[in-house]
Amino acid sequence: MIGRTNAVSKPGVELSLVVSVTSGAAVTATKGSKTVNGTAAGGSCVLSLPEAGTWSVKATLNGQTSDTKNVSVVDSYAVALTFFSATITVNVDSGASVTLKKGGTTIATKTSNGTAVFTVTETGAYTVTATKNGQTTSGSVNVVSGTTSYSLTLSFVSSTLNNNEWSVIKSVSDAGQGANYWSIGDRKAVTLNGTMSKLSLSNFTTYAFIIGFNHNASVEGSNRIHFQIGKTALSGGTDVCLVNGYSDDSDFYMNTSNTNSGGWSSSYMRTKILGTSLSSYSGTFIGVLPAALRAVLKPVTKYTNNTGNSTSASAVTATTDYAFLLSEYEVFGSISYANSNESSKQAQYAYYSAGNSKIKYNHSATSTAVIWGLRSPNASDSSSFVIVNTGGTVTSSTASYSSGVAPGFCV
Protein backbone atom coordinates (compact mmCIF):
# COMPACT_ATOMS: atom_id res chain seq x y z
CA MET A 1 0.00 0.00 0.00
CA ILE A 2 1.47 3.34 -0.98
CA GLY A 3 0.79 6.53 0.95
CA ARG A 4 1.63 8.26 4.17
CA THR A 5 -0.71 8.14 7.14
CA ASN A 6 -0.82 10.45 10.13
CA ALA A 7 1.46 9.46 13.00
CA VAL A 8 -0.31 8.22 16.09
CA SER A 9 0.65 7.74 19.72
CA LYS A 10 -0.59 5.06 22.03
CA PRO A 11 -1.28 5.75 25.65
CA GLY A 12 1.80 4.92 27.68
CA VAL A 13 4.05 4.58 24.64
CA GLU A 14 6.61 7.29 24.11
CA LEU A 15 7.25 6.64 20.39
CA SER A 16 5.09 4.93 17.77
CA LEU A 17 6.00 4.05 14.16
CA VAL A 18 3.00 3.53 11.90
CA VAL A 19 3.90 1.45 8.87
CA SER A 20 1.48 1.39 5.92
CA VAL A 21 1.90 -1.97 4.19
CA THR A 22 -0.11 -4.93 2.88
CA SER A 23 -2.13 -6.75 5.52
CA GLY A 24 -0.44 -9.90 6.80
CA ALA A 25 3.07 -8.61 6.16
CA ALA A 26 5.66 -9.16 8.90
CA VAL A 27 7.23 -5.78 9.69
CA THR A 28 10.67 -5.33 11.21
CA ALA A 29 12.33 -2.14 12.46
CA THR A 30 16.01 -2.24 13.42
CA LYS A 31 18.38 0.22 15.03
CA GLY A 32 21.76 -1.20 15.78
CA SER A 33 21.19 -4.29 17.91
CA LYS A 34 17.61 -3.37 18.69
CA THR A 35 14.74 -4.99 16.75
CA VAL A 36 11.02 -4.42 16.93
CA ASN A 37 8.58 -6.72 15.08
CA GLY A 38 4.92 -6.59 14.24
CA THR A 39 2.29 -7.85 11.76
CA ALA A 40 0.21 -5.59 9.55
CA ALA A 41 -3.56 -5.70 9.87
CA GLY A 42 -6.04 -3.48 8.10
CA GLY A 43 -3.23 -2.15 5.87
CA SER A 44 -0.92 -0.94 8.64
CA CYS A 45 1.25 -2.00 11.54
CA VAL A 46 2.00 0.10 14.63
CA LEU A 47 5.43 -0.52 16.15
CA SER A 48 6.28 0.74 19.66
CA LEU A 49 9.87 1.98 19.57
CA PRO A 50 12.02 1.97 22.72
CA GLU A 51 14.04 5.01 21.68
CA ALA A 52 14.46 7.80 19.15
CA GLY A 53 16.98 7.67 16.31
CA THR A 54 17.28 6.27 12.80
CA TRP A 55 15.36 3.03 12.33
CA SER A 56 15.51 0.79 9.26
CA VAL A 57 12.09 -0.60 8.38
CA LYS A 58 11.11 -3.40 5.99
CA ALA A 59 8.41 -6.05 5.58
CA THR A 60 8.12 -9.58 4.26
CA LEU A 61 5.09 -11.36 2.82
CA ASN A 62 4.86 -14.74 1.10
CA GLY A 63 8.60 -14.90 0.69
CA GLN A 64 8.84 -11.43 -0.84
CA THR A 65 10.67 -8.54 0.80
CA SER A 66 9.47 -4.95 0.45
CA ASP A 67 11.57 -1.91 -0.12
CA THR A 68 13.50 -0.66 2.94
CA LYS A 69 12.93 2.78 4.44
CA ASN A 70 15.28 4.55 6.86
CA VAL A 71 13.34 6.90 9.13
CA SER A 72 14.66 9.38 11.67
CA VAL A 73 12.32 9.13 14.63
CA VAL A 74 12.18 12.01 17.13
CA ASP A 75 8.45 11.71 17.71
CA SER A 76 5.75 9.33 16.54
CA TYR A 77 6.27 8.73 12.79
CA ALA A 78 4.52 7.17 9.78
CA VAL A 79 6.11 5.44 6.80
CA ALA A 80 4.80 3.49 3.78
CA LEU A 81 6.43 0.31 2.43
CA THR A 82 5.76 -1.23 -0.96
CA PHE A 83 6.30 -4.68 -2.40
CA PHE A 84 7.64 -5.03 -5.97
CA SER A 85 4.74 -5.99 -8.24
CA ALA A 86 4.74 -5.91 -12.04
CA THR A 87 2.04 -7.29 -14.33
CA ILE A 88 2.77 -9.27 -17.52
CA THR A 89 -0.24 -9.63 -19.82
CA VAL A 90 0.14 -12.31 -22.48
CA ASN A 91 -2.17 -11.98 -25.49
CA VAL A 92 -2.62 -15.42 -27.03
CA ASP A 93 -5.36 -17.72 -28.35
CA SER A 94 -8.07 -18.75 -25.88
CA GLY A 95 -7.51 -22.21 -24.49
CA ALA A 96 -3.73 -22.02 -24.71
CA SER A 97 -1.74 -23.20 -21.71
CA VAL A 98 0.66 -20.38 -20.85
CA THR A 99 3.74 -20.90 -18.67
CA LEU A 100 5.88 -18.14 -17.19
CA LYS A 101 9.48 -18.95 -16.27
CA LYS A 102 12.48 -17.10 -14.91
CA GLY A 103 15.91 -18.64 -15.25
CA GLY A 104 14.41 -22.06 -15.98
CA THR A 105 12.18 -21.95 -12.90
CA THR A 106 8.43 -22.08 -13.51
CA ILE A 107 6.66 -19.16 -11.85
CA ALA A 108 3.09 -20.02 -12.87
CA THR A 109 0.98 -21.71 -15.54
CA LYS A 110 -2.40 -20.38 -16.63
CA THR A 111 -5.02 -21.07 -19.29
CA SER A 112 -5.63 -18.16 -21.62
CA ASN A 113 -9.09 -16.73 -22.18
CA GLY A 114 -7.60 -14.47 -24.84
CA THR A 115 -5.12 -13.16 -22.29
CA ALA A 116 -3.17 -14.67 -19.42
CA VAL A 117 -2.12 -12.24 -16.71
CA PHE A 118 0.85 -12.86 -14.43
CA THR A 119 2.11 -10.84 -11.46
CA VAL A 120 5.86 -10.98 -10.82
CA THR A 121 7.67 -9.86 -7.70
CA GLU A 122 11.15 -9.09 -8.97
CA THR A 123 13.03 -7.69 -11.92
CA GLY A 124 14.67 -9.87 -14.54
CA ALA A 125 14.19 -11.68 -17.84
CA TYR A 126 11.06 -13.83 -18.03
CA THR A 127 10.23 -16.42 -20.68
CA VAL A 128 6.65 -17.12 -21.71
CA THR A 129 5.67 -20.32 -23.52
CA ALA A 130 2.18 -21.08 -24.84
CA THR A 131 0.96 -24.44 -26.14
CA LYS A 132 -2.27 -25.41 -27.86
CA ASN A 133 -3.24 -28.37 -30.05
CA GLY A 134 0.35 -29.54 -30.23
CA GLN A 135 1.69 -26.15 -31.30
CA THR A 136 4.09 -24.07 -29.25
CA THR A 137 5.03 -20.41 -29.34
CA SER A 138 7.22 -18.41 -27.00
CA GLY A 139 8.55 -14.95 -26.24
CA SER A 140 10.34 -13.02 -23.53
CA VAL A 141 9.78 -9.97 -21.34
CA ASN A 142 12.46 -8.00 -19.51
CA VAL A 143 10.93 -6.62 -16.30
CA VAL A 144 12.79 -3.59 -14.99
CA SER A 145 10.17 -1.79 -12.90
CA GLY A 146 7.53 -2.70 -10.36
CA THR A 147 5.35 0.20 -11.44
CA THR A 148 5.15 -0.84 -15.10
CA SER A 149 2.67 -3.13 -16.86
CA TYR A 150 4.19 -5.33 -19.55
CA SER A 151 2.48 -6.89 -22.55
CA LEU A 152 3.48 -9.72 -24.88
CA THR A 153 1.58 -10.99 -27.92
CA LEU A 154 2.19 -14.57 -29.03
CA SER A 155 0.96 -16.21 -32.21
CA PHE A 156 0.92 -19.87 -33.13
CA VAL A 157 2.67 -20.82 -36.35
CA SER A 158 0.98 -23.19 -38.76
CA SER A 159 3.09 -25.54 -40.85
CA THR A 160 0.72 -24.65 -43.71
CA LEU A 161 2.09 -21.32 -44.93
CA ASN A 162 -1.24 -20.04 -46.20
CA ASN A 163 -2.84 -20.43 -42.75
CA ASN A 164 -0.55 -17.81 -41.22
CA GLU A 165 -1.02 -14.05 -41.16
CA TRP A 166 1.79 -12.06 -42.75
CA SER A 167 2.71 -10.74 -39.32
CA VAL A 168 3.29 -14.30 -38.11
CA ILE A 169 5.37 -15.12 -41.18
CA LYS A 170 7.47 -12.05 -40.44
CA SER A 171 8.02 -13.11 -36.82
CA VAL A 172 9.25 -16.52 -37.99
CA SER A 173 11.47 -14.84 -40.57
CA ASP A 174 12.82 -12.42 -37.96
CA ALA A 175 13.95 -15.43 -35.93
CA GLY A 176 15.56 -17.04 -38.97
CA GLN A 177 13.28 -20.07 -38.55
CA GLY A 178 11.37 -20.11 -41.85
CA ALA A 179 12.92 -23.35 -43.13
CA ASN A 180 11.92 -25.09 -39.88
CA TYR A 181 8.24 -24.53 -40.65
CA TRP A 182 7.87 -24.33 -44.43
CA SER A 183 9.47 -25.46 -47.68
CA ILE A 184 10.69 -23.93 -50.91
CA GLY A 185 7.68 -23.54 -53.19
CA ASP A 186 5.10 -23.21 -50.38
CA ARG A 187 2.39 -20.68 -51.23
CA LYS A 188 0.29 -17.96 -49.65
CA ALA A 189 -2.67 -16.17 -51.19
CA VAL A 190 -2.20 -12.50 -52.07
CA THR A 191 -5.13 -10.38 -53.25
CA LEU A 192 -4.09 -7.42 -55.40
CA ASN A 193 -6.16 -4.25 -55.67
CA GLY A 194 -5.55 -0.97 -57.44
CA THR A 195 -3.63 0.24 -60.44
CA MET A 196 -0.11 -0.87 -61.23
CA SER A 197 0.89 1.72 -63.80
CA LYS A 198 -1.73 1.06 -66.54
CA LEU A 199 -2.85 -2.35 -65.27
CA SER A 200 -6.01 -2.29 -63.13
CA LEU A 201 -6.42 -5.10 -60.62
CA SER A 202 -9.61 -5.61 -58.65
CA ASN A 203 -9.60 -8.33 -55.99
CA PHE A 204 -7.24 -10.37 -58.13
CA THR A 205 -5.95 -13.29 -56.06
CA THR A 206 -2.67 -14.92 -56.91
CA TYR A 207 -0.32 -16.99 -54.78
CA ALA A 208 3.12 -15.86 -53.74
CA PHE A 209 5.55 -18.74 -53.35
CA ILE A 210 8.80 -19.13 -51.43
CA ILE A 211 11.91 -19.12 -53.62
CA GLY A 212 14.53 -18.90 -50.87
CA PHE A 213 15.20 -18.82 -47.13
CA ASN A 214 17.90 -16.34 -46.10
CA HIS A 215 18.93 -16.32 -49.74
CA ASN A 216 22.46 -14.95 -50.30
CA ALA A 217 22.18 -13.55 -46.77
CA SER A 218 25.75 -12.30 -46.41
CA VAL A 219 25.12 -9.88 -49.28
CA GLU A 220 21.37 -9.32 -49.33
CA GLY A 221 20.51 -9.38 -45.62
CA SER A 222 19.75 -12.13 -43.12
CA ASN A 223 16.42 -13.24 -41.63
CA ARG A 224 14.50 -12.88 -44.85
CA ILE A 225 12.12 -15.19 -46.66
CA HIS A 226 12.16 -14.48 -50.40
CA PHE A 227 8.91 -14.78 -52.38
CA GLN A 228 7.89 -14.40 -56.00
CA ILE A 229 4.53 -13.77 -57.69
CA GLY A 230 2.72 -15.97 -58.68
CA LYS A 231 0.72 -19.18 -58.91
CA THR A 232 -2.93 -19.71 -59.84
CA ALA A 233 -3.80 -22.06 -56.99
CA LEU A 234 -2.73 -23.11 -53.52
CA SER A 235 -1.52 -26.39 -55.01
CA GLY A 236 -0.95 -27.39 -58.59
CA GLY A 237 -2.20 -24.72 -60.99
CA THR A 238 -0.06 -22.60 -63.28
CA ASP A 239 2.93 -20.29 -62.87
CA VAL A 240 1.85 -16.80 -63.91
CA CYS A 241 3.21 -13.30 -64.17
CA LEU A 242 1.42 -9.98 -64.44
CA VAL A 243 0.89 -8.94 -68.03
CA ASN A 244 -0.20 -5.57 -69.36
CA GLY A 245 -0.43 -6.46 -73.04
CA TYR A 246 1.98 -5.80 -75.86
CA SER A 247 0.35 -2.83 -77.58
CA ASP A 248 1.31 0.82 -77.46
CA ASP A 249 -1.03 1.19 -74.50
CA SER A 250 1.02 -1.21 -72.36
CA ASP A 251 4.05 -0.11 -70.36
CA PHE A 252 5.52 -3.13 -68.57
CA TYR A 253 8.85 -2.34 -70.16
CA MET A 254 12.25 -1.79 -68.59
CA ASN A 255 12.60 1.70 -70.08
CA THR A 256 10.52 4.00 -72.24
CA SER A 257 13.14 3.86 -75.01
CA ASN A 258 15.53 1.18 -76.19
CA THR A 259 18.36 1.82 -73.78
CA ASN A 260 19.77 -0.04 -70.80
CA SER A 261 21.80 2.93 -69.62
CA GLY A 262 21.69 3.12 -65.84
CA GLY A 263 20.86 -0.57 -65.63
CA TRP A 264 18.37 -1.79 -63.09
CA SER A 265 18.90 1.09 -60.64
CA SER A 266 17.40 3.87 -62.76
CA SER A 267 15.11 1.75 -64.92
CA TYR A 268 11.49 2.68 -65.49
CA MET A 269 10.51 -0.81 -64.32
CA ARG A 270 12.14 -0.36 -60.92
CA THR A 271 11.20 3.25 -60.25
CA LYS A 272 7.73 3.48 -61.81
CA ILE A 273 6.27 -0.02 -62.16
CA LEU A 274 7.46 -1.89 -59.06
CA GLY A 275 8.18 1.05 -56.76
CA THR A 276 11.04 1.78 -54.39
CA SER A 277 9.28 3.27 -51.34
CA LEU A 278 6.97 2.11 -48.56
CA SER A 279 5.67 5.63 -48.05
CA SER A 280 5.06 6.74 -51.65
CA TYR A 281 3.82 3.83 -53.75
CA SER A 282 0.69 4.91 -55.63
CA GLY A 283 0.46 3.29 -59.06
CA THR A 284 3.15 0.68 -58.33
CA PHE A 285 3.29 -3.02 -57.53
CA ILE A 286 3.96 -2.14 -53.89
CA GLY A 287 0.76 -0.11 -53.94
CA VAL A 288 -1.49 -2.97 -55.09
CA LEU A 289 -0.30 -5.31 -52.35
CA PRO A 290 -2.57 -5.83 -49.33
CA ALA A 291 -1.67 -3.52 -46.45
CA ALA A 292 -0.83 -6.44 -44.15
CA LEU A 293 1.84 -7.63 -46.58
CA ARG A 294 3.14 -4.16 -47.36
CA ALA A 295 3.58 -3.61 -43.61
CA VAL A 296 6.04 -6.50 -43.31
CA LEU A 297 8.10 -6.03 -46.48
CA LYS A 298 11.82 -6.03 -45.74
CA PRO A 299 14.43 -4.18 -47.76
CA VAL A 300 16.86 -6.39 -49.62
CA THR A 301 20.26 -5.43 -51.08
CA LYS A 302 20.45 -6.49 -54.71
CA TYR A 303 23.57 -6.22 -56.85
CA THR A 304 23.12 -5.68 -60.58
CA ASN A 305 24.91 -4.14 -63.54
CA ASN A 306 23.73 -0.57 -62.99
CA THR A 307 25.75 0.88 -65.81
CA GLY A 308 24.19 -0.93 -68.76
CA ASN A 309 26.35 -1.83 -71.72
CA SER A 310 29.35 -2.93 -69.66
CA THR A 311 31.33 -6.04 -68.76
CA SER A 312 33.26 -4.26 -66.01
CA ALA A 313 33.13 -5.48 -62.42
CA SER A 314 32.73 -1.89 -61.25
CA ALA A 315 29.39 -1.71 -63.11
CA VAL A 316 27.86 -4.16 -60.63
CA THR A 317 26.59 -2.08 -57.73
CA ALA A 318 23.95 -2.27 -55.00
CA THR A 319 20.37 -1.10 -54.78
CA THR A 320 17.96 -1.37 -51.85
CA ASP A 321 14.69 -2.88 -53.02
CA TYR A 322 11.32 -3.80 -51.55
CA ALA A 323 10.18 -5.26 -54.87
CA PHE A 324 12.49 -6.51 -57.59
CA LEU A 325 12.79 -8.53 -60.75
CA LEU A 326 15.04 -11.54 -60.57
CA SER A 327 18.37 -11.51 -62.39
CA GLU A 328 19.65 -13.94 -65.03
CA TYR A 329 21.95 -15.70 -62.57
CA GLU A 330 19.27 -15.90 -59.85
CA VAL A 331 17.00 -17.82 -62.24
CA PHE A 332 19.41 -19.85 -64.36
CA GLY A 333 22.53 -20.22 -62.19
CA SER A 334 24.64 -19.21 -65.18
CA ILE A 335 25.15 -16.14 -67.34
CA SER A 336 24.77 -15.90 -71.10
CA TYR A 337 23.81 -12.25 -71.64
CA ALA A 338 24.31 -10.35 -68.39
CA ASN A 339 27.53 -8.91 -67.03
CA SER A 340 29.36 -12.02 -65.79
CA ASN A 341 30.45 -10.16 -62.65
CA GLU A 342 26.85 -10.22 -61.40
CA SER A 343 27.40 -13.85 -60.40
CA SER A 344 29.99 -12.87 -57.77
CA LYS A 345 27.33 -10.93 -55.86
CA GLN A 346 24.31 -13.13 -56.58
CA ALA A 347 23.13 -16.68 -55.95
CA GLN A 348 20.66 -18.83 -57.83
CA TYR A 349 17.38 -19.07 -56.01
CA ALA A 350 16.73 -22.48 -54.43
CA TYR A 351 13.36 -22.72 -56.17
CA TYR A 352 15.00 -22.58 -59.60
CA SER A 353 18.10 -24.60 -58.74
CA ALA A 354 15.69 -27.39 -57.72
CA GLY A 355 14.64 -27.64 -61.38
CA ASN A 356 11.23 -26.00 -61.20
CA SER A 357 9.79 -24.67 -64.43
CA LYS A 358 10.86 -21.25 -65.67
CA ILE A 359 7.86 -20.96 -68.01
CA LYS A 360 5.22 -18.46 -66.93
CA TYR A 361 1.76 -17.69 -68.26
CA ASN A 362 -0.43 -14.62 -68.62
CA HIS A 363 -2.25 -13.93 -65.33
CA SER A 364 -5.46 -13.20 -67.23
CA ALA A 365 -5.09 -15.89 -69.91
CA THR A 366 -3.48 -18.76 -68.07
CA SER A 367 -3.08 -21.03 -71.08
CA THR A 368 -0.86 -18.49 -72.83
CA ALA A 369 2.86 -18.66 -72.12
CA VAL A 370 4.55 -15.26 -72.08
CA ILE A 371 7.97 -13.68 -71.96
CA TRP A 372 8.89 -12.40 -68.50
CA GLY A 373 11.53 -9.84 -67.72
CA LEU A 374 14.69 -9.97 -65.64
CA ARG A 375 16.55 -7.03 -64.15
CA SER A 376 19.95 -7.81 -65.74
CA PRO A 377 20.96 -5.55 -68.64
CA ASN A 378 22.51 -7.17 -71.67
CA ALA A 379 26.23 -6.49 -71.14
CA SER A 380 27.14 -6.60 -74.82
CA ASP A 381 24.71 -4.01 -76.20
CA SER A 382 23.17 -0.75 -75.09
CA SER A 383 19.51 -1.41 -75.89
CA SER A 384 18.31 -4.57 -74.15
CA PHE A 385 17.71 -6.47 -70.94
CA VAL A 386 17.69 -10.20 -70.30
CA ILE A 387 14.34 -12.02 -70.45
CA VAL A 388 12.94 -15.53 -70.10
CA ASN A 389 11.19 -16.55 -73.30
CA THR A 390 7.99 -18.58 -73.65
CA GLY A 391 9.92 -21.86 -73.65
CA GLY A 392 11.64 -21.06 -70.35
CA THR A 393 15.07 -20.38 -71.80
CA VAL A 394 17.14 -17.22 -71.58
CA THR A 395 17.47 -14.53 -74.23
CA SER A 396 17.34 -10.72 -74.37
CA SER A 397 14.92 -8.14 -75.64
CA THR A 398 14.89 -4.42 -76.30
CA ALA A 399 14.29 -2.28 -73.23
CA SER A 400 11.02 -0.79 -74.47
CA TYR A 401 9.37 -4.17 -75.14
CA SER A 402 6.55 -4.82 -72.68
CA SER A 403 6.87 -8.23 -71.05
CA GLY A 404 5.41 -10.14 -68.15
CA VAL A 405 6.35 -9.07 -64.65
CA ALA A 406 7.04 -11.63 -61.91
CA PRO A 407 8.14 -9.52 -58.94
CA GLY A 408 10.06 -10.81 -55.97
CA PHE A 409 9.89 -9.47 -52.43
CA CYS A 410 11.11 -10.32 -48.94
CA VAL A 411 9.38 -10.72 -45.59
N, C-alpha and C positions, 0 to 999 in steps of 0.2 A: 504494500500500500504506500503510495507516495503522498507526502503532504505533511506539514508541520501542525502539531496540535498545541493547544495552550498548556504550559507547564502547570502541574498541580502539586500540592503538598498534602501529605497525610497527617492526621493528628499524631503527634509524638514522634514524627520522623523529621529530622533536620533537613535532609536533601532527598528529593525524588527525581528520577529520570524516567520520563514517559517515552517509550519507544513505539512508534507506529510501524507495524509490520503485520504480515499475514497471520491470521489466527492459527494457533497450533505450533508456531515456530518457537524453538528454544532460543532464548536471548541470553547473551553473556556480555557483561561489562567487566573490563580488567583495567587495573591501575597498579603497575608494578606486580607485587605478589598477591594483591588483593583481587578477588573475583566475586562477582555477584551474578546469580542466575535467576531466570524467571521464564515463564511460558506465556505467550501472547494469547489473549482471549478477547473476542469482540474487536479485533483489529489493533490491539495495543497491549503493551506490557509495562507495568509500573515497577521499576527497580528502586529499592531503598539503598542509597549509597551511604557508606560509613564516613566518608570525608569528601571535601572538595578537591579539585584538581582536574587533570586531563585523564579522561576515561576513554578506553577503546571499546566500541560497541559493535557486535555483529550478531547474526542469527543463523540458525540452521533449520531446515525443514525437508524431510524426505531425502536426506543425503545431499541436499544442495545448500551451499553457503551464500549468504547475502553479501552485499557490499559492506565494507567496514567504515564506520564513522568515528572520528576522534572529536570528543566534545570537551570543552573546558567548563567545568561545573563550579560555579560560585554560589548558585542558588538552584532551586528546582529548575529542570531543563527538559526540553522535548526534542526528540530527533526522529527522523524517518529512515527506515532501512528498506531496501528493495532487493528482490531476487532477480537474477538474470532470467529473462523470458522472451524468446523470439518465436515467431510463428512462421512455419513453412507450409504454404498451400500448394499442393500438387494437383494440377489440372490434368485429368486422364480419364479414359473411358469408364463409365459406370460398370461396376462388377469386377474391376481389376483389383488384384491384391497388391497393395503398395507397402514396401518395406523401406524403412529409414535406417541407415547405418552410419556409424562414425568410427573410422579406423578399423573396420572389420567387425565391430560390435553392433549387434542389432539393437536399436533404440525402441522401435515399435513397428507393428504391422497393422495396417487398416485396410478395409474394403472401401473402394471409391464409390461415391454416389454421383460422380462427375467431378468431385474434388475429394482429396484426402488431406486433412489438416493435422499437422504435427506441431507440438510445442517443445522447443529445445531449451536447455538450461545452461548452455555454455557456447562459447565461440568455437569455430573450427570448420573444417570441410566435411560436409555430409553427402552421402551417396543415397540416391533414391532409385529403387528398382520396382517396376510394375510388371505383373504377369497376368495374362488372360488368354484362355483358349490355346495354351501352348506357346504363345508369343511373349517375348520379353523386351522391355525397353527401359532405358536407364538415363540418369542425368545426375548432376551434382549442384550443390548450393554451398557457397562460402558464407558462413554466418559471422559477421563482425560486430554486430550491435544487438543489444537486448531490447532496443526500442524500435527496431525495424521489422516490418513484415516482409517475408520473402516469398516469391512465387516461382514455380517451375512448371512448364507445360511439357508433357510427354506424349508421344504418338507411337502407336504400334506400326511396325513395318510389315507389309504384306510381301510375300515372295512373288506374287503376281504384280508386276510393275504397274499395270493399269489401275490397280485397286488403290494406289497410293496418291495422296494429294501431292502437288508439286513441292509444297513446303516440306513434306516428309522426305521426298526424294532428295531435296537439297540437304536436309540434315544428315542423311546417310552419306551423301557425297562429301559433305564437310568433314565427316569422320574418316573419309577414305575407305568406306566399307561397301561401296556399290557392288563389287564383284562377289561379295559374300552373300548377297541377296538375289541378284539378277544376272542375266547372261547377255552376251553380245547378241544383238538382234531382237531383244525383248522390246515390246511396243507399249506406247501410251497414247490415248486419244488426245488430239489437239483440235479444237474448233476455232477456225479462222473467221474473223469478221472485219469488214472495212475495205478500204481501197489500198492496194499495193501498187503504187504508181497508177497505171491505167487498168489494172485488173481488179474488178469488184468481187469480193467474196462475202457471201451471206450465209452464216451458220454452216460453213463448209468444214466437215470433219475429215481429217486425215490422221494418220498415226505416225508419230515420231518414233524412231527406233534407235537403239544404242549401237554406236559404231566403235566406241572405245571407252575403257576405264582408265583414268589418269594417263591418257594418251600423250606420249612425248612430254611427260610432266616436267622434266628438267629444263625444258625450253618454254613450254606453253603454259605452265602453271599446274600445281598439284591439286588434289582433291577436286577433281572435275569429272563429271560424266559427260561424254560427247554424244550428241544426238544428230540425226539427219532427218529431214522431211523427204518422202513420206511413203506410207503404205496405205492400201485401200481397206484393210481389215485388220482386226486384232490378231488373227492368224491366217496364214495363207494369203490370198489376195494378190495384188499386183503392186510392184514398185512404181511410184509416180513422182513426177516433179510438177511444179507450177508452170503453166504455159499461158502466154498472153498473145498467142497467134504469131503469124509471120508476115503480116501485112504492114503497110506504112503506119497503121494505127498502133501497132505493138511497140513496146520499148524495153523488152527484157534483153537488152544488149549490154555489152561491157562498156562501150562508149558510144557517143552519138555520131562519131565519124570513125573511119577505119584507121585508128591509131592505137597502139598499145603503150604510148608514151606515158610515163608515170606509173605503169604497171597496175597492180591491184590497188595500191594505196589511194590513188586519186581517181580511180575508175568510177564511171557513172553507176555501175552495178553496185559497188560498195557504198558510195556516198548517197545515192538517190533511191535505189531499189531496195537494198537490204537495210540500210540505216546504220549509223555508228553511235547513236546516243540513246540512253534510257530516259532522257528528259525531253527530247525533241525528236519525235519519231512519226509524226503524221505522214501518211502516204507511203510508209515503208513496210517491209516484212515485219520488223519489230512491232510496228503499230497494229498489225492485224492479229498478233498473238493474244491469247487470253491474258488478262491482267495478272492472274495467279502465276502464270509461267513467266511473263515479263518481269515480275517481281523477284524471281530467283535466278535470272540469267547471270552468268559469271563472265567477266572479261577473259579472253584468251589471247595469248601472244602468238601471232602467226607470222612466220617468215616467208617472204615471197620476193621474186624479182620485181622490185618497185621502180625500176628504170625503164624496162620495156625491151627494146631490141638490144640485148646485151648478154654476153656469156661470162661476164666478169663476176667474181665472187662478191665484190663490193656492191653489186646491184641488188643482192639479196639482203633485205632489211626487214625490220619488224613493224607490225601494226598491232594495235589493240582492238579486238573485234568482239562484239556481242552476237553477230550473225556473220557467216562467212560462206563462201563457196569453197569446196575442197580443191586441192591442188592435184596436178598430174601424179606426183609421187605418192600422195596420200591415198589415191585410188588404185593406182597400178603397181606401186612398189618399184617402178623403174621410170626412166625419163627418155622420151623420144623427141619432144619438141620444146620443153621448158629449159630454162637455164639449169644445167646439171648441178650447179652449186646449191640449188634448193634442197637437194637430198641430204645435205649435211646438216640442215636445220629442221628437217621434217621426218616423219615416220609414216609408213603405210598404216592406215586404219585397220584394226583387227577384223572388222566386219568384212573388208574387202580382201585382206590377206587369207581369210578363211575360204575364199573361193566363191562367195556370194555373187549373184548376177550384177553386172554393171549396166544392164539395159533398164531404161526407165520409160514410162508411158505418160501420155497426156492426162493430167488430173481430171479433165472434163470429158475425155474420150479414151477410156482406159484400155482399149484394144489397139491404140495407135502408139507405136514406139516413136520416141522423139530424141533429138539431140539435146544434151544437157551440158551446161557450161562449167568450166573450171576456172580458178582464179589465176592460173599460171599464164603469163604472156609467152608467146612464141619467141624464143631467144634469137632466132635466125632471121626474123623479118620485123618490120615496124608496124604492121597492120593487123595482127591477129592474136588471138588467145587460144589456149588448148581447150578442146571439147571432147565429150564422149559421144560417138555417133550412135545411130539407131541399132547397130549390131553389138554395141558394148565395147568397141575398141577405140583406141585413142587417135585423134587427128587434131587439126586446128581449123579455125574459121575466122573470118574477118570480124573485127571488133564491133561493127555496127549490125551484125546479124543477130536477130532475136532468137534465143534458144530457151530451152527449159531451165528452170531454176530449182535446185535441190539444196536449200540452205542447211548449213550445220549450225549448231549452237551448243553451249555448255551450261550445265546446272551444277 
